Amino acid sequence: MVKQINQNQFNEVKESNVAVVDFFATWCGPCKMLGPVLEQLSEEMSDVNFFKVDVDDNGDLAQEFGITNIPAVGLLKNGELVQMSVGFKPKEEMQKLIEAIR
């Protein structure tokens, strides 16, 4: 399951061993395509925590991560950003990115 969080809940991400954070907006077409991909991966990768952050509601958090284009997916290990992926990517490509930091 992908959990939608806000700025106040972001400590959950930092406390995760491996976290995937989807920075999205409800009006963004590619974001709507990526959502189900990450939902599938969250069911297949139970040891990884999946989160999503609405950039319109959490602009400060998006700015902190330097988000200028969406969808943007932050891959974090032990609370540290390891990689940022920008734009829609198919499931297989997203899976490879996540597996690389597991």
Steps between C-alpha positions, in 0.01 A plus 500: 500500500619851419432734792425865430684722745561868567788706636415412862508126430827503307692354795345165405702518179820588682453209742457247217784274395400537135236750390350601168338845496278596206473879464181552297206729425139400442488688168816336359432239228833312528456497880168320455676241285782446752269460802378149412857390416621598845193343660583168329863520606399578860305174509793304354775661713372476856839596648489842330282786628313693231371854554351774287505876551266744326728786394210747488423439867863460612696758306765543770580130495515496120731801509722332759551212257548732202191376319446704183335234282254227585460216538821480698585195707752526780681183603625518857708262706519553876348845458751621242408577140688257276338576166228712344312372196304757298221417257292190439688171491353156435475247781811303400716812498367623835556155648866501389555843657352385831684168500828688460459662844337212691 
